[in-house]
């Protein structure tokens, strides 16, 4: 009987990150809506905190991976980041 091995994620799931940011945006819209009840607002806020924590964790993991990729001979090699469209 073969055992299933848990696949390691080497690349963060961008779709999950984007889904989470979209969910957070929809929760913000709920909170900004004047017709939202207090109960609905509290539920949206609680979910928003959970989503935000998940997004922060994903960003920290991505930052660690970038640092590992830039490390060379136990020294951190730095590079300037110029995002596309930043021609001001």
Backbone as XML, in Angstrom:
<?xml version="1.0"?>
<chain id="A" units="angstrom">
  <residue number="1" name="UNK">
    <atom name="N" x="0.841" y="-1.176" z="0.000"/>
    <atom name="CA" x="0.000" y="0.000" z="0.000"/>
    <atom name="C" x="0.889" y="1.244" z="0.000"/>
  </residue>
  <residue number="2" name="UNK">
    <atom name="N" x="0.718" y="2.066" z="-0.981"/>
    <atom name="CA" x="1.522" y="3.282" z="-1.099"/>
    <atom name="C" x="0.954" y="4.371" z="-0.195"/>
  </residue>
  <residue number="3" name="UNK">
    <atom name="N" x="1.860" y="5.106" z="0.432"/>
    <atom name="CA" x="1.406" y="6.208" z="1.272"/>
    <atom name="C" x="1.478" y="7.503" z="0.478"/>
  </residue>
  <residue number="4" name="UNK">
    <atom name="N" x="0.533" y="8.364" z="0.746"/>
    <atom name="CA" x="0.524" y="9.657" z="0.064"/>
    <atom name="C" x="1.428" y="10.613" z="0.808"/>
  </residue>
  <residue number="5" name="UNK">
    <atom name="N" x="2.303" y="11.271" z="0.064"/>
    <atom name="CA" x="3.176" y="12.290" z="0.657"/>
    <atom name="C" x="2.566" y="13.652" z="0.433"/>
  </residue>
  <residue number="6" name="UNK">
    <atom name="N" x="2.645" y="14.460" z="1.444"/>
    <atom name="CA" x="2.139" y="15.825" z="1.344"/>
    <atom name="C" x="3.088" y="16.635" z="0.470"/>
  </residue>
  <residue number="7" name="UNK">
    <atom name="N" x="2.550" y="17.195" z="-0.584"/>
    <atom name="CA" x="3.373" y="17.993" z="-1.504"/>
    <atom name="C" x="3.772" y="19.299" z="-0.834"/>
  </residue>
  <residue number="8" name="UNK">
    <atom name="N" x="5.026" y="19.644" z="-0.988"/>
    <atom name="CA" x="5.551" y="20.889" z="-0.437"/>
    <atom name="C" x="5.283" y="22.007" z="-1.427"/>
  </residue>
  <residue number="9" name="UNK">
    <atom name="N" x="4.834" y="23.134" z="-0.935"/>
    <atom name="CA" x="4.590" y="24.280" z="-1.808"/>
    <atom name="C" x="5.862" y="25.116" z="-1.888"/>
  </residue>
  <residue number="10" name="UNK">
    <atom name="N" x="6.460" y="25.136" z="-3.059"/>
    <atom name="CA" x="7.652" y="25.953" z="-3.252"/>
    <atom name="C" x="7.278" y="27.354" z="-3.713"/>
  </residue>
  <residue number="11" name="UNK">
    <atom name="N" x="6.146" y="27.465" z="-4.381"/>
    <atom name="CA" x="5.707" y="28.750" z="-4.898"/>
    <atom name="C" x="4.391" y="29.112" z="-4.217"/>
  </residue>
  <residue number="12" name="UNK">
    <atom name="N" x="4.311" y="30.318" z="-3.643"/>
    <atom name="CA" x="3.063" y="30.724" z="-3.002"/>
    <atom name="C" x="1.921" y="30.728" z="-4.015"/>
  </residue>
  <residue number="13" name="UNK">
    <atom name="N" x="0.736" y="30.382" z="-3.559"/>
    <atom name="CA" x="-0.429" y="30.339" z="-4.432"/>
    <atom name="C" x="-0.973" y="31.755" z="-4.603"/>
  </residue>
  <residue number="14" name="UNK">
    <atom name="N" x="-0.683" y="32.330" z="-5.744"/>
    <atom name="CA" x="-1.067" y="33.710" z="-6.023"/>
    <atom name="C" x="-2.586" y="33.839" z="-6.081"/>
  </residue>
  <residue number="15" name="UNK">
    <atom name="N" x="-3.258" y="32.827" z="-6.601"/>
    <atom name="CA" x="-4.716" y="32.883" z="-6.697"/>
    <atom name="C" x="-5.336" y="33.000" z="-5.311"/>
  </residue>
  <residue number="16" name="UNK">
    <atom name="N" x="-4.830" y="32.240" z="-4.341"/>
    <atom name="CA" x="-5.345" y="32.328" z="-2.979"/>
    <atom name="C" x="-5.112" y="33.715" z="-2.399"/>
  </residue>
  <residue number="17" name="UNK">
    <atom name="N" x="-3.959" y="34.286" z="-2.651"/>
    <atom name="CA" x="-3.642" y="35.624" z="-2.150"/>
    <atom name="C" x="-4.596" y="36.645" z="-2.758"/>
  </residue>
  <residue number="18" name="UNK">
    <atom name="N" x="-4.816" y="36.547" z="-4.063"/>
    <atom name="CA" x="-5.720" y="37.480" z="-4.734"/>
    <atom name="C" x="-7.154" y="37.304" z="-4.251"/>
  </residue>
  <residue number="19" name="UNK">
    <atom name="N" x="-7.568" y="36.050" z="-4.053"/>
    <atom name="CA" x="-8.912" y="35.790" z="-3.526"/>
    <atom name="C" x="-9.074" y="36.408" z="-2.145"/>
  </residue>
  <residue number="20" name="UNK">
    <atom name="N" x="-8.051" y="36.282" z="-1.322"/>
    <atom name="CA" x="-8.107" y="36.837" z="0.030"/>
    <atom name="C" x="-8.177" y="38.356" z="0.006"/>
  </residue>
  <residue number="21" name="UNK">
    <atom name="N" x="-7.414" y="38.987" z="-0.890"/>
    <atom name="CA" x="-7.463" y="40.453" z="-0.955"/>
    <atom name="C" x="-8.829" y="40.920" z="-1.468"/>
  </residue>
  <residue number="22" name="UNK">
    <atom name="N" x="-9.404" y="40.193" z="-2.402"/>
    <atom name="CA" x="-10.739" y="40.543" z="-2.883"/>
    <atom name="C" x="-11.779" y="40.360" z="-1.777"/>
  </residue>
  <residue number="23" name="UNK">
    <atom name="N" x="-11.638" y="39.292" z="-0.988"/>
    <atom name="CA" x="-12.568" y="39.075" z="0.119"/>
    <atom name="C" x="-12.439" y="40.206" z="1.133"/>
  </residue>
  <residue number="24" name="UNK">
    <atom name="N" x="-11.215" y="40.611" z="1.422"/>
    <atom name="CA" x="-10.991" y="41.705" z="2.362"/>
    <atom name="C" x="-11.641" y="42.993" z="1.845"/>
  </residue>
  <residue number="25" name="UNK">
    <atom name="N" x="-11.513" y="43.253" z="0.555"/>
    <atom name="CA" x="-12.138" y="44.435" z="-0.029"/>
    <atom name="C" x="-13.655" y="44.381" z="0.102"/>
  </residue>
  <residue number="26" name="UNK">
    <atom name="N" x="-14.250" y="43.204" z="-0.101"/>
    <atom name="CA" x="-15.705" y="43.098" z="0.037"/>
    <atom name="C" x="-16.134" y="43.273" z="1.490"/>
  </residue>
  <residue number="27" name="UNK">
    <atom name="N" x="-15.316" y="42.806" z="2.432"/>
    <atom name="CA" x="-15.617" y="43.003" z="3.855"/>
    <atom name="C" x="-15.549" y="44.485" z="4.225"/>
  </residue>
  <residue number="28" name="UNK">
    <atom name="N" x="-14.600" y="45.194" z="3.641"/>
    <atom name="CA" x="-14.488" y="46.634" z="3.885"/>
    <atom name="C" x="-15.733" y="47.349" z="3.367"/>
  </residue>
  <residue number="29" name="UNK">
    <atom name="N" x="-16.224" y="46.940" z="2.201"/>
    <atom name="CA" x="-17.441" y="47.537" z="1.655"/>
    <atom name="C" x="-18.628" y="47.304" z="2.586"/>
  </residue>
  <residue number="30" name="UNK">
    <atom name="N" x="-18.709" y="46.107" z="3.167"/>
    <atom name="CA" x="-19.781" y="45.808" z="4.121"/>
    <atom name="C" x="-19.678" y="46.735" z="5.322"/>
  </residue>
  <residue number="31" name="UNK">
    <atom name="N" x="-18.460" y="46.925" z="5.820"/>
    <atom name="CA" x="-18.265" y="47.782" z="6.991"/>
    <atom name="C" x="-18.570" y="49.253" z="6.682"/>
  </residue>
  <residue number="32" name="UNK">
    <atom name="N" x="-18.311" y="49.677" z="5.455"/>
    <atom name="CA" x="-18.553" y="51.071" z="5.073"/>
    <atom name="C" x="-20.017" y="51.358" z="4.762"/>
  </residue>
  <residue number="33" name="UNK">
    <atom name="N" x="-20.789" y="50.310" z="4.531"/>
    <atom name="CA" x="-22.202" y="50.474" z="4.201"/>
    <atom name="C" x="-22.981" y="50.905" z="5.448"/>
  </residue>
  <residue number="34" name="UNK">
    <atom name="N" x="-23.652" y="52.048" z="5.348"/>
    <atom name="CA" x="-24.400" y="52.595" z="6.486"/>
    <atom name="C" x="-25.573" y="51.717" z="6.899"/>
  </residue>
  <residue number="35" name="UNK">
    <atom name="N" x="-26.032" y="50.856" z="6.009"/>
    <atom name="CA" x="-27.179" y="49.999" z="6.313"/>
    <atom name="C" x="-26.772" y="48.675" z="6.947"/>
  </residue>
  <residue number="36" name="UNK">
    <atom name="N" x="-25.499" y="48.449" z="7.133"/>
    <atom name="CA" x="-25.024" y="47.219" z="7.764"/>
    <atom name="C" x="-25.358" y="47.254" z="9.246"/>
  </residue>
  <residue number="37" name="UNK">
    <atom name="N" x="-25.963" y="46.161" z="9.726"/>
    <atom name="CA" x="-26.302" y="46.096" z="11.146"/>
    <atom name="C" x="-25.034" y="45.904" z="11.977"/>
  </residue>
  <residue number="38" name="UNK">
    <atom name="N" x="-25.156" y="46.171" z="13.259"/>
    <atom name="CA" x="-24.010" y="46.009" z="14.156"/>
    <atom name="C" x="-23.525" y="44.562" z="14.148"/>
  </residue>
  <residue number="39" name="UNK">
    <atom name="N" x="-24.455" y="43.618" z="14.161"/>
    <atom name="CA" x="-24.088" y="42.190" z="14.152"/>
    <atom name="C" x="-23.328" y="41.824" z="12.873"/>
  </residue>
  <residue number="40" name="UNK">
    <atom name="N" x="-23.826" y="42.297" z="11.730"/>
    <atom name="CA" x="-23.154" y="42.035" z="10.458"/>
    <atom name="C" x="-21.773" y="42.683" z="10.432"/>
  </residue>
  <residue number="41" name="UNK">
    <atom name="N" x="-21.678" y="43.891" z="10.959"/>
    <atom name="CA" x="-20.402" y="44.603" z="10.989"/>
    <atom name="C" x="-19.392" y="43.864" z="11.852"/>
  </residue>
  <residue number="42" name="UNK">
    <atom name="N" x="-19.831" y="43.363" z="12.987"/>
    <atom name="CA" x="-18.924" y="42.616" z="13.872"/>
    <atom name="C" x="-18.444" y="41.331" z="13.205"/>
  </residue>
  <residue number="43" name="UNK">
    <atom name="N" x="-19.348" y="40.647" z="12.517"/>
    <atom name="CA" x="-18.959" y="39.422" z="11.807"/>
    <atom name="C" x="-17.971" y="39.731" z="10.687"/>
  </residue>
  <residue number="44" name="UNK">
    <atom name="N" x="-18.243" y="40.812" z="9.951"/>
    <atom name="CA" x="-17.343" y="41.199" z="8.862"/>
    <atom name="C" x="-15.983" y="41.610" z="9.413"/>
  </residue>
  <residue number="45" name="UNK">
    <atom name="N" x="-15.984" y="42.328" z="10.531"/>
    <atom name="CA" x="-14.735" y="42.754" z="11.149"/>
    <atom name="C" x="-13.921" y="41.537" z="11.609"/>
  </residue>
  <residue number="46" name="UNK">
    <atom name="N" x="-14.589" y="40.581" z="12.263"/>
    <atom name="CA" x="-13.897" y="39.378" z="12.738"/>
    <atom name="C" x="-13.287" y="38.597" z="11.577"/>
  </residue>
  <residue number="47" name="UNK">
    <atom name="N" x="-14.052" y="38.429" z="10.509"/>
    <atom name="CA" x="-13.515" y="37.731" z="9.342"/>
    <atom name="C" x="-12.372" y="38.523" z="8.717"/>
  </residue>
  <residue number="48" name="UNK">
    <atom name="N" x="-12.520" y="39.847" z="8.689"/>
    <atom name="CA" x="-11.479" y="40.697" z="8.126"/>
    <atom name="C" x="-10.161" y="40.568" z="8.865"/>
  </residue>
  <residue number="49" name="UNK">
    <atom name="N" x="-10.236" y="40.463" z="10.194"/>
    <atom name="CA" x="-9.027" y="40.275" z="11.002"/>
    <atom name="C" x="-8.359" y="38.956" z="10.631"/>
  </residue>
  <residue number="50" name="UNK">
    <atom name="N" x="-9.148" y="37.896" z="10.477"/>
    <atom name="CA" x="-8.596" y="36.585" z="10.119"/>
    <atom name="C" x="-7.954" y="36.622" z="8.730"/>
  </residue>
  <residue number="51" name="UNK">
    <atom name="N" x="-8.644" y="37.250" z="7.786"/>
    <atom name="CA" x="-8.111" y="37.346" z="6.419"/>
    <atom name="C" x="-6.826" y="38.157" z="6.413"/>
  </residue>
  <residue number="52" name="UNK">
    <atom name="N" x="-6.816" y="39.264" z="7.149"/>
    <atom name="CA" x="-5.630" y="40.122" z="7.221"/>
    <atom name="C" x="-4.448" y="39.365" z="7.798"/>
  </residue>
  <residue number="53" name="UNK">
    <atom name="N" x="-4.680" y="38.604" z="8.843"/>
    <atom name="CA" x="-3.587" y="37.815" z="9.441"/>
    <atom name="C" x="-3.050" y="36.794" z="8.450"/>
  </residue>
  <residue number="54" name="UNK">
    <atom name="N" x="-3.939" y="36.170" z="7.686"/>
    <atom name="CA" x="-3.498" y="35.216" z="6.673"/>
    <atom name="C" x="-2.676" y="35.887" z="5.583"/>
  </residue>
  <residue number="55" name="UNK">
    <atom name="N" x="-3.101" y="37.076" z="5.174"/>
    <atom name="CA" x="-2.353" y="37.823" z="4.160"/>
    <atom name="C" x="-0.989" y="38.252" z="4.683"/>
  </residue>
  <residue number="56" name="UNK">
    <atom name="N" x="-0.937" y="38.683" z="5.944"/>
    <atom name="CA" x="0.349" y="39.066" z="6.539"/>
    <atom name="C" x="1.299" y="37.874" z="6.580"/>
  </residue>
  <residue number="57" name="UNK">
    <atom name="N" x="0.772" y="36.715" z="6.924"/>
    <atom name="CA" x="1.599" y="35.505" z="6.970"/>
    <atom name="C" x="2.126" y="35.165" z="5.566"/>
  </residue>
  <residue number="58" name="UNK">
    <atom name="N" x="1.261" y="35.280" z="4.568"/>
    <atom name="CA" x="1.688" y="35.004" z="3.188"/>
    <atom name="C" x="2.782" y="35.961" z="2.738"/>
  </residue>
  <residue number="59" name="UNK">
    <atom name="N" x="2.636" y="37.245" z="3.091"/>
    <atom name="CA" x="3.653" y="38.230" z="2.725"/>
    <atom name="C" x="4.978" y="37.959" z="3.435"/>
  </residue>
  <residue number="60" name="UNK">
    <atom name="N" x="4.917" y="37.576" z="4.711"/>
    <atom name="CA" x="6.146" y="37.257" z="5.452"/>
    <atom name="C" x="6.852" y="36.053" z="4.842"/>
  </residue>
  <residue number="61" name="UNK">
    <atom name="N" x="6.067" y="35.029" z="4.443"/>
    <atom name="CA" x="6.658" y="33.845" z="3.812"/>
    <atom name="C" x="7.304" y="34.206" z="2.473"/>
  </residue>
  <residue number="62" name="UNK">
    <atom name="N" x="6.632" y="35.059" z="1.709"/>
    <atom name="CA" x="7.189" y="35.486" z="0.419"/>
    <atom name="C" x="8.474" y="36.271" z="0.628"/>
  </residue>
  <residue number="63" name="UNK">
    <atom name="N" x="8.487" y="37.136" z="1.639"/>
    <atom name="CA" x="9.693" y="37.919" z="1.934"/>
    <atom name="C" x="10.856" y="37.001" z="2.318"/>
  </residue>
  <residue number="64" name="UNK">
    <atom name="N" x="10.571" y="35.973" z="3.101"/>
    <atom name="CA" x="11.619" y="35.022" z="3.494"/>
    <atom name="C" x="12.165" y="34.291" z="2.269"/>
  </residue>
  <residue number="65" name="UNK">
    <atom name="N" x="11.274" y="33.916" z="1.352"/>
    <atom name="CA" x="11.714" y="33.217" z="0.148"/>
    <atom name="C" x="12.577" y="34.126" z="-0.725"/>
  </residue>
  <residue number="66" name="UNK">
    <atom name="N" x="12.200" y="35.383" z="-0.844"/>
    <atom name="CA" x="12.993" y="36.333" z="-1.625"/>
    <atom name="C" x="14.370" y="36.496" z="-1.003"/>
  </residue>
  <residue number="67" name="UNK">
    <atom name="N" x="14.406" y="36.612" z="0.324"/>
    <atom name="CA" x="15.693" y="36.745" z="1.021"/>
    <atom name="C" x="16.567" y="35.530" z="0.758"/>
  </residue>
  <residue number="68" name="UNK">
    <atom name="N" x="15.980" y="34.344" z="0.825"/>
    <atom name="CA" x="16.755" y="33.126" z="0.564"/>
    <atom name="C" x="17.272" y="33.099" z="-0.869"/>
  </residue>
  <residue number="69" name="UNK">
    <atom name="N" x="16.460" y="33.560" z="-1.795"/>
    <atom name="CA" x="16.881" y="33.562" z="-3.190"/>
    <atom name="C" x="17.992" y="34.572" z="-3.448"/>
  </residue>
  <residue number="70" name="UNK">
    <atom name="N" x="17.999" y="35.653" z="-2.681"/>
    <atom name="CA" x="19.022" y="36.678" z="-2.878"/>
    <atom name="C" x="20.308" y="36.380" z="-2.117"/>
  </residue>
  <residue number="71" name="UNK">
    <atom name="N" x="20.238" y="35.451" z="-1.155"/>
    <atom name="CA" x="21.428" y="35.122" z="-0.380"/>
    <atom name="C" x="22.449" y="34.418" z="-1.265"/>
  </residue>
  <residue number="72" name="UNK">
    <atom name="N" x="23.683" y="34.827" z="-1.115"/>
    <atom name="CA" x="24.744" y="34.219" z="-1.914"/>
    <atom name="C" x="25.979" y="34.133" z="-1.034"/>
  </residue>
  <residue number="73" name="UNK">
    <atom name="N" x="26.525" y="32.945" z="-0.874"/>
    <atom name="CA" x="27.700" y="32.720" z="-0.035"/>
    <atom name="C" x="27.510" y="33.292" z="1.371"/>
  </residue>
  <residue number="74" name="UNK">
    <atom name="N" x="26.363" y="33.025" z="1.943"/>
    <atom name="CA" x="26.017" y="33.474" z="3.295"/>
    <atom name="C" x="26.023" y="34.982" z="3.459"/>
  </residue>
  <residue number="75" name="UNK">
    <atom name="N" x="25.956" y="35.723" z="2.375"/>
    <atom name="CA" x="25.846" y="37.176" z="2.416"/>
    <atom name="C" x="24.620" y="37.577" z="1.620"/>
  </residue>
  <residue number="76" name="UNK">
    <atom name="N" x="23.901" y="38.545" z="2.134"/>
    <atom name="CA" x="22.713" y="39.005" z="1.444"/>
    <atom name="C" x="23.103" y="39.967" z="0.334"/>
  </residue>
  <residue number="77" name="UNK">
    <atom name="N" x="22.687" y="39.622" z="-0.856"/>
    <atom name="CA" x="22.953" y="40.455" z="-2.019"/>
    <atom name="C" x="21.723" y="41.326" z="-2.236"/>
  </residue>
  <residue number="78" name="UNK">
    <atom name="N" x="21.872" y="42.610" z="-2.153"/>
    <atom name="CA" x="20.724" y="43.491" z="-2.303"/>
    <atom name="C" x="20.640" y="44.026" z="-3.718"/>
  </residue>
  <residue number="79" name="UNK">
    <atom name="N" x="19.410" y="44.355" z="-4.107"/>
    <atom name="CA" x="19.179" y="44.924" z="-5.432"/>
    <atom name="C" x="18.046" y="45.918" z="-5.319"/>
  </residue>
  <residue number="80" name="UNK">
    <atom name="N" x="18.123" y="46.996" z="-6.089"/>
    <atom name="CA" x="17.050" y="47.974" z="-6.103"/>
    <atom name="C" x="15.852" y="47.389" z="-6.837"/>
  </residue>
  <residue number="81" name="UNK">
    <atom name="N" x="14.681" y="47.688" z="-6.326"/>
    <atom name="CA" x="13.461" y="47.224" z="-6.957"/>
    <atom name="C" x="12.774" y="48.422" z="-7.586"/>
  </residue>
  <residue number="82" name="UNK">
    <atom name="N" x="12.605" y="48.379" z="-8.873"/>
    <atom name="CA" x="11.941" y="49.450" z="-9.592"/>
    <atom name="C" x="10.689" y="48.855" z="-10.224"/>
  </residue>
  <residue number="83" name="UNK">
    <atom name="N" x="9.535" y="49.000" z="-9.538"/>
    <atom name="CA" x="8.307" y="48.400" z="-10.079"/>
    <atom name="C" x="7.908" y="49.035" z="-11.401"/>
  </residue>
  <residue number="84" name="UNK">
    <atom name="N" x="7.299" y="48.260" z="-12.276"/>
    <atom name="CA" x="6.862" y="48.795" z="-13.568"/>
    <atom name="C" x="5.880" y="49.937" z="-13.361"/>
  </residue>
  <residue number="85" name="UNK">
    <atom name="N" x="5.991" y="50.974" z="-14.166"/>
    <atom name="CA" x="5.072" y="52.104" z="-14.071"/>
    <atom name="C" x="5.471" y="53.145" z="-13.062"/>
  </residue>
  <residue number="86" name="UNK">
    <atom name="N" x="6.629" y="53.021" z="-12.435"/>
    <atom name="CA" x="7.111" y="53.995" z="-11.451"/>
    <atom name="C" x="8.101" y="54.949" z="-12.112"/>
  </residue>
  <residue number="87" name="UNK">
    <atom name="N" x="7.649" y="55.656" z="-13.132"/>
    <atom name="CA" x="8.530" y="56.539" z="-13.881"/>
    <atom name="C" x="8.345" y="57.995" z="-13.503"/>
  </residue>
  <residue number="88" name="UNK">
    <atom name="N" x="8.060" y="58.272" z="-12.242"/>
    <atom name="CA" x="7.838" y="59.653" z="-11.811"/>
    <atom name="C" x="9.119" y="60.394" z="-11.637"/>
  </residue>
</chain>
